[in-house]
Amino acid sequence: MEPFESIDFYRLDDLLTEEQRLIRGTVREFVEENIIPSIEQHFMDGTFPREVIPQLGELGLLGANLEGYGCAGLDNISYGLIMQELERGDSGLRSFVSVQGGLVMYPIWRFGTEEQKQKYLPRLATGEFVGCFGLTEPDHGSNPSGMITNAVEDGDEYILNGNKMWITNGCVADVAVVWAKLDGVVRGFIVEKGTPGFSTTLQQGKFSLRASVTSELHFQDCRIPKGNLLPDVQGLKGPLSCLTQARYGIAWGAVGSAMACFDCARKYTGSRIQFDKPIASFQIVQAKLAEQLSEITKAQLVALRLGQMKEAGTMTPQHVSLAKRNNVRIALDIARICRDMLGANGVTHEYPVGRHMLNLESVITYEGTHDIHTLILGQSVTGIAAYS
Ligand SMILES: Cc1cc2nc3c(=O)[nH]c(=O)nc-3n(C[C@H](O)[C@H](O)[C@H](O)COP(=O)(O)OP(=O)(O)OC[C@H]3O[C@@H](n4cnc5c(N)ncnc54)[C@H](O)[C@@H]3O)c2cc1C
């Protein structure tokens, strides 16, 4: 395969700083050298490339937009570009970094005690510790407020009971941020691997995000010290504020997947001969490429503007919903169409398109399904909540 060429039809690079372009280039090179050669095999085997975790830490990619505690403290546009490049490699890789930074480090950084921050953040930043985020349950996905997992106070401890499902990194995590009800109110708890009463099961049989570990978490009279409660947040706004961080990264990441598919289809159609001509010379093929170019350019603009608002402190969860919803939708549409443009080769692992297409089927579902983000935007427009 020829090396990846990104698209920048609207010269958005002119709006980036030199440092931001440098960071993007570094991550692109890392992905090209360390992910692309082995990712198809990992996808086929259903394994995450764990060997790259220390490198992710060394490059400062874990919790990259957080300040202090060994984190890189990068601006949010750099952070977005990192997500774009990682997902250009594979959505499972970007998911790993999103979960570690946006869903595990962020809540500890934002809602944790100084002791918790000192203990966990530097190790999560280097990749010495892997984290996971337990919100979804077997019977409560889009509506996490109905969660059953609960905590009961008992002397110096809390006792956790319940089950979480679809948890990225679950089986490989050293530390889990788990959301459970304490006296009927959702609270965040840090649970360390090996705590008696805490076990995990690997979820098998996915056809999507295969290069990412997905697990169930089980808590059976699991006793954790009182000091493991995240003190500074109560209610669903705790987990939802983490999801806003991770969804921000997805909005950028999806652009990476879309660009990977577009690049592959553009090159393939330029060299594939049918009816004595490259198939790129047929109008229907060009119409598809023109449509993809337009949608990717619009998605890039949405991501960049979202990043500017995040930097300025004006970004709202509704802004993030629009970006996550739009960018994942267009990426999935592009992946499906590119898959078709590669003909039979599109269903093989020789090209990355089929893998991206399958991955995006998870990305459109997790962190708020496409339809849940539609309802968030509907409420924003009308003032009427239509969830129930
Ligand atoms: C690979 C993968 C990794 C994941 N990683 C994590 C993780 O690390 N941590 C974590 O906590 N969770 C994780 N999830 C879970 C994910 O966030 C949930 O799957 C998601 O929130 C949807 O919940 P659900 O699967 O129960 O679907 P449901 O909520 O049952 O939804 C099913 C369908 O019904 C629709 N629907 C639901 N409610 C409404 C409504 N009110 N109006 C209209 N339509 C509605 C949905 O849009 C969807 O189309 C992961 C999921 C996957 C696939």
The ligand as an ORCA input file, in Angstrom:
! r2SCAN-3c Opt
* xyz 0 1
  C     -17.417     -1.591     21.093
  C     -18.138     -0.827     22.172
  C     -17.415     -0.249     23.207
  C     -18.072      0.415     24.258
  N     -17.344      0.942     25.300
  C     -18.000      1.431     26.386
  C     -17.255      1.841     27.561
  O     -16.006      1.840     27.580
  N     -17.941      2.238     28.666
  C     -19.318      2.273     28.695
  O     -19.871      2.629     29.733
  N     -20.046      1.897     27.598
  C     -19.419      1.483     26.457
  N     -20.151      1.078     25.345
  C     -21.604      1.068     25.431
  C     -22.286      2.116     24.580
  O     -22.085      3.396     25.100
  C     -23.774      1.734     24.468
  O     -23.837      0.592     23.639
  C     -24.632      2.846     23.929
  O     -24.805      3.866     24.869
  C     -26.028      2.344     23.488
  O     -26.626      1.582     24.487
  P     -27.246      0.152     24.116
  O     -26.237     -0.635     23.367
  O     -27.789     -0.421     25.383
  O     -28.438      0.458     23.112
  P     -29.917      0.906     23.480
  O     -29.906      2.031     24.444
  O     -30.709     -0.311     23.832
  O     -30.406      1.456     22.057
  C     -30.834      0.583     20.994
  C     -31.453      1.454     19.907
  O     -32.585      2.165     20.449
  C     -32.435      3.549     20.202
  N     -33.014      4.304     21.315
  C     -32.777      4.181     22.640
  N     -33.503      5.072     23.338
  C     -34.183      5.794     22.433
  C     -35.095      6.889     22.528
  N     -35.428      7.459     23.695
  N     -35.635      7.383     21.379
  C     -35.281      6.852     20.181
  N     -34.418      5.826     20.015
  C     -33.884      5.308     21.134
  C     -30.941      3.776     20.090
  O     -30.660      4.960     19.358
  C     -30.498      2.519     19.366
  O     -30.705      2.673     17.992
  C     -19.494      0.494     24.249
  C     -20.212     -0.055     23.173
  C     -19.555     -0.703     22.140
  C     -20.342     -1.279     21.001
*
